[in-house]
């Protein structure tokens, strides 16, 4: 009875140890920050991946992603300086830079962070576009406009996050002058494209000429090396053949082994019977012995 109780107690101790270990060990991945909380307060921030330990049942583990996140901002109407309406559709790339501040201000919630980003970016877009005329906005479409919007983003770092990119997917114009503006833009871009195409064709031809020359030289060198190696191999082969047949005894032995190999190959399979002509070289082996 005592042995059974002792065994049960041992099993109980092992189980308890495993439970404690399971509640104390945790893994932080390469794309994560780790937060160790004690009674809700952040005691430790972990930036490197690996296996870590915490006080079981007292401390809790939380994680925050290190990855670059995408937030698609809903389309919004903005008014230009000359009182014309434009529709802006944009997206943001952002990530957490300070997990402790992120946890304290936004409760490690990506949804809360996106809410702050939405307000901040919308205000920046509205301020930039409202300070420009429609023609200035059209002229600044692309990287120039997004740079202006990025420069006007402020206050987002206080939440432990950073906006790395703001991109405008769509900047719609009013229907009354959209076609005329689009035609002008198409013409301008066709001219730019034609210039890029001509420059690209010129550079491509130079690269092709240089590559053809280098390829011809490499092939010539390779062919020369191949011929040298081939000649050396043939010479070595002929030398080995000559050495193998040097003398009557070596030649007879070579003929004997070749005949045995041929006989071995002929009796493969289920039929082990071989019928040979008396003048066959294989038959001569047995007659001569």
N, C-alpha and C positions, 0 to 999 in steps of 0.2 A: 504493500500500500504506500509506504514511504517512497519507494522507487518511482511509483506512478506519479505521486504528488511532485516529486523532484523533477521528473521529466516534464510534467505539465507546466511547472514553474519555469523551467528552462525555455520551453516553447513560448511561454508568455513573455519572457524577457526578450527573446529574439524578435517576436512580433512587435513589441513595444519599441525596441531599438530601430526596427525597420520603419515604423510609423514616424518616429522622431526624425530619422534620416530623411524620409520622404518629405517631411514638412520643413526641413532645414536646408536642403540642397536645392539649387535651381540653376538653370542654364540661361545665359544671355547670348543671343545670336548676333551675328556680324552686323545685321541691319537694325539693331535695337539699342536703346538706352535702357538701363535697369534702374529702378527706384526701389529702395528699401524703406518702408514706412514702419513707424512704431507709434501705436495709438494715434494714427492719422498724420503724424508729423514725419517729414522726409528726413531720415537719418543718414542716408547714403545715396550717392548718384554713381552709377557704374557706366563707363563709356566703352570699355573693352569687352569683347566677347569672351566667353569661357564659363567654367563651373564656379559657382559661388555658394556661400552658406549664410543663413540668417538664424536668428533665435526662433526656434519653433513655437508656434501658437501665440507669440508676442509680436513678432515682426511679420510684415506682409510684403510680398514682392509685386511690383507693377512694372510694366514695360511701356516705352514710348518709341515709335518708329523713327529711324534715322533717314528713311527713304524720301526721295523727292516726290511730293504729292501734287496732284492736279486738281484744281477746283474750277469748274466751268461756271462762269458768272452768267446769270440770265440776261437776255437782251434788255436794253434800257433806252429810253428816249432822252436825248440831250439837245439843248438849244445852243446854237452858235452865237457869236458876237453880233452877227447881222440878223439875228432872230429867225434863223432857219432851223427846222427840225432835222435831226439825224438819228439813226438807230445804230447803237453800238452793241456788238456781240463779241465777248472777249473771254479769255481764260487765264488762269494764274498758275504758276509753278511755285511751290513753297515747301519749306521744311523746318523742322524744329532745330534750333541752335542752342537753346538753354532748357534742358528738360525740367530742371527744378522750377524755374520761373513759369514754364508752360503748365506744370502741374499745379502751381500755386494760384495762377491767374485764370486758367481755363480748365482746370480739373482734368488735365490730360485728354480733353475731348477734341477730336478733330472737327466735329460739327461746330463746337463753340469757336474754334479757330477760324473756320470758314465763314462764320457769321461776322467776325471782326474784319476778315479780309474783304468780304463783300462790301461792307460799309466804307472801308478805307479806299479801296480801289474805285468804287463808284464815285466817291467824292473827288478823287484825283482826276478821273476821266471827265467829270462834269466841269471841274475848274479849268482844265486845260482846253477843252473844246469851247467852253463859254468865253474864253479869252481870245479866240481866233475866229476869223471869218470862214465861211464855207470854202472859199477858194484856197485859203491858206491851209485848211485841213486837208483838202484834196492833194495839194502840193506836198504836204508833209506825211502823206500816207506811208505806212511801212515803219521802218526802224526809227526814223526821226520822231514820229508821233508817239510810239511806244516808249522811247527814251524820255520824252517830255512827261509822259504819265508816270513813269518810274521815278523821275526826279521829284514829283509832287506827292509821292507816297510817304507818309510820315506816321510815326507813333506805333507802327506795328511791332517793332522790336521789343517794346515793353512787355509783350506777352511771351517772349522767349521763342519767337518764330521769325523767319525771314522770307520775304518774297524775292525769288531769284529772277523770275521772268513774268512779264505781263505781255500777252500777245492779243492783238485784235483780229478775230477771225473774220468779222464782217463789219463794214461801215457803210450803211445804206444811205442813199440820197433820196430826196423827195422825187416822186414820179414825174413831176413836170419838167425837170431838167436832167433826169438820170441818163436818158439815152444820149443826149448831146455830150455830157461829161464823159460817159463811157466810150463814145467814139473817139474823143480826143485822147483819152488815156490809151486806148487800143493803138491809135496811130503812133503815139510817143513810144510805147513799148515795142511796137513792130520795128521802129527805127533803131532802138537800143538793141533789140534781138538781132537785127541784121548786122549791126556793128560787131556784136559778140560772136555771131556765126562766122563772119569773115576773119576775125582775129583767131577764133578757134580753129578754123580750117587751115590757116597759115601755120599756127603752132603745131597742129596735128601732122601736117606734111613734113615739117622739120623733124619732128619726133620719128615719123615713119622712115625718113631718109637715114637718120642716125641709127635707128634700130636695124634697118636692113644692112647697113654697113657693118655694124657690130656682129650681126647674125652671120653674115658671109665670112667674116674673119674667124668667128668661133667654129663654124662648120669646117672651114679649111683646116684649122688646127686640129679639130677632132678627127677628121678624116686622115690627116697625116699620122696622128698618134695611133689611130686604129690600124693603119697599114703597117706601122712599125711593130705594134703588138702582135698583129697577125703573122708577120714574117718571123718574129722571134718565137711565137708559138709553134709554127710549122717546123722551124729548125729544131726546136726542142723535141717535137713529136718524132721527127725523122731520126733524131739521135737516139731516142728511146727505142724506136722500132729496130734500128740497126743493132743496138746493144742486145735487144731481145732475141734476135735471130743470128747473133754472132756465134757460130759453131754448130755442128750437126746435132749435138746432144740437146742444146737449147731448142733448136727447131723441132726435133722429134718430140721433146716434152711439151712444147706449145701445141703441136698437132694432137698429141695424146689428150691433153686437158680439154681442148676444144671439142674433140670427139666425145669425151665423157659428158660435157655440158649438153651437147646435142642429144645424146641418149637420155640424159636426165629429163630434158624438156619434152621428149617424145612419149614418156610414160606417165605424164600427168593425167589426172582424171580417174575414172573408175576402171578403164581397160588398161591392164598392166602388161598386155602381150604385145611384143614388137616383132615384126617379121622383117628380116634384113636380107638383102642380096649378099651372096658370098663375096662379091667384089666390093661391097660397101666398105668405106674407111672404118666405120664402127666395128664391122665384123672382123676386119683385119687386126683390131686390137686383141681379140680373143684368140685368133689363129696364131698371132705372133708371140703370144705369151705362153 
